[in-house]
Amino acid sequence: MLSILIPVYNYGVQLLVENLLIQLESIDCRWEILLSDDASNEEWIKQNSKFVSKLNNSQIKLFQQEINVGNAANRNFLIAQASYDWLLFLDVDVIPVTFNFLSIYKKKMQSTNKEIIIGNIAYDENKPQPHLLRWKYGKEKEQVDFEEIKSKPILHARGANFAIKKTLAEKMNFPILKEKYGFVDTRFFLQFTKNQICVVNNSVYHLGIERNNIFLEKTKNAIVNALFLLNKNDKLAKQITLISTYRKIRIFKRILAKIYLKNYLFFERNMMSKKPSVFIFQIYKLLYISYLDVFENV
């Protein structure tokens, strides 16, 4: 009945898999756990392969991609390998908040007539140094109130924690696009309507929180992608909050770009500090997209 699908990249699978195995003991259904490693570093491949081999459980399989195919293609690969009618996608760097996490999903799968069920993302209360910027941003921007998720499920759906009927997933795969596009989750869920989605109050903690400097670089890359989408008039751009705000102030882009050039070191020092400001981070993103818009050919 249940295929749990976990894309893997440079992260240990043991904590999540052991948690799921404990929960599966109290669930009366056929199940499988399928993991697909997207060409991780050798140390992670060895560590995860050793762990899965020790389990010696035919219901748990670890596949190895020979080259890095990307998150979308890796998820599509897992869909093709799945045996059962419901697919539960979990990112490898999450952990269920409760020990009835799978039971909640199973009950909803049995009672709903919807083809997609989405859970939510939470962040632990402990402040992790030197990962504070990512943690604070996640707490303020990604840990969304349950009622807000229900009102806008497509906007808030995350590939890190959702279930989908296999028949639908086979017809509506994750879009594989040029690297510059990005936004895999949003592009996937934009294929569906609100009426196809059921929201359940069932959280996972996001554990894979990047260091401040890594998160900043990933953010800058995402902003390049966002500006690319804006310039191409892509429908996804309408779903990106940064773009919606930037459209209103784009007329001032040259002024904003100059402010970025004069002050970016000040902003980045704050973001690397022990007390980063999410407000300053949001301002930085608007200044950076202005700079790209004026001086870079995106």
N, C-alpha and C positions, 0 to 999 in steps of 0.2 A: 504493500500500500504506500509506503513512504521511502522515497530516495532523498537522502541528505547529500547535497552537492556542495563541495568546498574547494574553490580555486585557491591555489597555494603559490606564494612567491616570497622567498627569503623570510620565512617565518616558521616557527615550530608548530606542529600540529597536535602535539601530545595533550596539552591542557584542554583544548576544545573537544578532542575526540574522547578523552577519558570522561569528561563531563557528560557528553551525549550518551556514552555507553551506560553510565549509571542511570540516566533518565529512561533509557530504552528498556531497562529491566522491568519497569512498571507499566510498560505500554504493550498491549496485546495487538500486535499487527506485524505483518511482514515488513522488513526494513533493510536498507543497505546504506552504507556511508561510502561515497565515492570522492576521492581527492585527486586533483590534477595539478601537478607541479609544473609551473610555466618557466622551466629552465632557470631554476634558482642557482645561487652559488653552491659550489660543491659541498661545502660544510653542511648546508641546510639539506641538500639532497641525501647525504649520508645519514644525518641525524634522523630525518623523517622516515627514510626507508628502513632503518634499523628498528625504529619504534613500531611501524606497521607490521614488519616481519615478525617481531616478538609477539604481537597480538595473535597471530596465526588464526585469523578469523576470515572465513571466505566471504562474509558479508561486508568486509571492509577492504577496499581496493585503492591503491595509490598508483596513478598513471603518471608517466614522465614525458613531458614534451621535450623534444630534442632541441628545438629553438624557441626563443621567446615569441609567442604568438599574440600576446596581449590579452587583457582581461575579457574582452567580448568574445573572442574566438575560444578562449579557454572555457568560458561558461557554456558556449554552444557545444563544445566537445563533450562536456559533462552531461548536457541534455541528451545527446545522442547515445551515451552509454547507459543512461538510467533505465531501470526495469519497471518501475511502478508508476501509478497514475498521478500521484502528487509528488512534486519536486520542492524540497525546502532548500533554498540557497542561504548559506551563511559564509561570511568572509572568515578567513582563517584567524584573523586577529580580533575576534569577538569572543565573548563568553556569555551564556545566558545569565540573566539577573536572578532568576528563580529556578528551583529544581522541579517545577511542574511546567517548564517552558514547552517541552514537546507535547505534554498532555493538553495544554491550551490549544496548540496548533491542531492536534488530532481531533479534539471536540469541535473546533470550528470547521475543519475539513468535512466532518460528518454532518454538520448542521446547515452550512451555507450553500446557496445556489450560485455563488460567485465563483469565478475561475482563478482569482488572484486574492491572496491574503497577505497584507503587509503588517509587520511589527514595527517597533520603534527602536531608536538608538539612545543609550544613556551613557553618562560619564561618571566615573567614581568621584567621590567627594575629595579624595586625597589629591593635593596639588603636586604634580610630578615635575621636579626640576631635573634637567633643563628643557623640559617639554611644555613649559607653562603657557606659551602663546597658543599652541595647538589645543591644549586642554581648555583654556579659557574661551577660545573661539568655538570649540565644540559644545561647551556648556551653554554658551549664549545663543549660538546660531543653529546648531544641529540637534540639540536635545529639545525637540519641539513638543509642546503641550498636546496631549492625546486628542482633545477636541479640535485643535487646529489641524492635526493630521487628517482627522475624519472629514473636515470641511474641504481640504485641498489634498486629497490622497496622491494624485499624480505628481504634484509639485514636491511632496515630502517623502515619497517612496524611495527606499534605498536598497540596492542589491545586496547589502550586508545582512539583511534579515527579511526575507519574504518567501512565500510559497506560491506555486503556480501549477495548474493542471498541465500534465505532460503534453496532452494533445494541443493545447494552446501554445505552449513553449516551442513545440516543433514547428508550428506555423509562423510564429512571430519571434524569431531568434533575436539575440542581441545584435544590433547593427555593427558591422565591421567597417570602419571608416578610416580615412587617413589619420595619422597620428595627431595632426594639428587640430582635428575636430574635438576629440576628447568627449567629456560629459557622457560617459557610457550609460550610467543609470538613467539619467534624465531622458536621453534619446530612446532608451528601451521602453520606459513607462509612457512616453508620449504616444506610443502606438495604440494605447488602450483608452477606454472611456471610464469615467468615474463609476458608472453602473456595473462595470466588470470587477470592481475592487471592493474587498471587505477589509476593514481596518480592525485590528485586534490589539488590545493593550498588553503587549508581550515584548519585553525589552531585552536587548543584549547590551552589555558594556563594550565600548570600543576601547581595546587595550593597546592597539598598535599606534601609539601616538608618537609622531616624529619629533625629533629635536627641533628647537626654534629655527635654526639656520636651514635645515632641510625643508621644514614646512614653508618657510618664506620663499625658497627657491621653487617649490612645487606651486605655490600660489602665483608667483610671477609667470611661470609657464602656463598656468591656467588662464591668466589674464591675456596672454598672447593668443590663446585659443579663443577666448571670449571676443576679443577685438576682430579676429578673423571671421567669426560667425556674424558679428555686426556688419562688417564690410560686405559679406556675401548675402546679407539680408536673409539669413537662415532662420527658419521658424523657431529653432531652439533658443535664439537670442532673446526672444520675448519672455522666456522662462528664467533668465538669468538676472538676478536683482541688480548686480553691478552694472549691467548694460542698461537696464531700465533707468537707473539713476544717472548714468553717464549721458544718455540721450538728452536729458533735461539741461545739462550744463556743457554739452559738447561745443557750444558756441564760444566758450571761454577756454578752449583746449590749449591755446598757445600760452596764455597766462598761467594755467595750471601746470603745463609742462615745465615752464621756467621755475615755478615754485618747487617742483620735484627736483630739478637739477641743483637748486640751491640748498635744499633741506633734506634730501633723502638720507644722508648719513645720520642726521638727528632722529628721523623716524626709525631707521634700522637699529640704532642703538637702543631705543626704547623697546623694540620688539625682541631684541636679544637679551634684555635685562631680566631681573628677577621679578619685576612688576610691569609686565607689558600691558598696554592698553588696547582693548579691542576697538575702541573708538578711533584711536590713532591708526590702528591697522586698517580700518575701513577707509579713512582719509587717504592713507598711503596708496591703497589700491586704486582709488579714483585718480590720484596724481600720476600714478605709474601708467595707467591706461591712456591718460592724456599725453604723457611723454612718448609712449609707443605710437600713438596716433599722429603725432607731429613729426617725430624724428626717425621712426622705423617704418620699413615697408612691410606691414603685416597684412 
